[in-house]
């Protein structure tokens, strides 16, 4: 059964991506950290629309959780090949660098960057064996241009962009593409405390984007027809740079 793992898919952008994968006939692993109600809602939505999947509660910032929970799931589900991996789970914890605490650096780097490494390393084993895979890393405009107050977040996202390009070269011969999608301002809980009315003046299309618009870009890159597109960063930002 072709399977998609979307990290952080209980809410926001990840949820929209998971729903779109299910619509395309994938068995979807809906990963979440602590918000069980939101994860149930996401899976219910998928199932009530004729899709299929299951919840995978796992703290992506914890490498042991990844090894034990995801590693075990893969071992016990040999009939479900993860052919699409979307590394989407992420957090921000902003502060000017001068006042940034060790914990703010550690938690943002562990949740955004370390998770990408430990999850992807496990998942590509079978992809290489099957000689097919699609990996999408959700990064950010912040990782492309750097944003003040986000030294930790910009570093994590820029790190993933570099890793995306290195991996694309390692895995191209195995039929695996690796790309990144870089959203600008998207309406989710991550941006709900932002002043959209003022910020949208900076954006050429004059609004924040929707999670579904990011999911649409992901859908394009994970389609079998996109097999000649790898090592790219596709911005979904309304023209804001
Ligand atoms: P969101 O609405 O805050 O949702 C975050 C998701 O990640 C939730 O499903 C959450 O699970 C999960 N998550 C957080 N920490 C986790 C952990 N340690 N282990 C497992 N899951 C965890 O965020 P979003 O706006 O959709 O952001 C999704 C991605 O897009 C992130 O990588 C973010 O950096 C990136 N991005 C967002 C924007 C934007 O404007 N929104 C812009 C650029 C990039 P729970 O429900 O269990 O908490």
Boltz pocket constraint, residues with backbone or C-beta under 6 A from the ligand:
constraints:
  - pocket:
      binder: B
      contacts: [[A, 7], [A, 8], [A, 9], [A, 10], [A, 11], [A, 12], [A, 13], [A, 14], [A, 31], [A, 32], [A, 33], [A, 34], [A, 35], [A, 36], [A, 38], [A, 39], [A, 58], [A, 59], [A, 60], [A, 61], [A, 87], [A, 88], [A, 89], [A, 90], [A, 91], [A, 111], [A, 138], [A, 139], [A, 140], [A, 141], [A, 182], [A, 183], [A, 184], [A, 185], [A, 186], [A, 187], [A, 188], [A, 189], [A, 190], [A, 191]]
      max_distance: 6.0
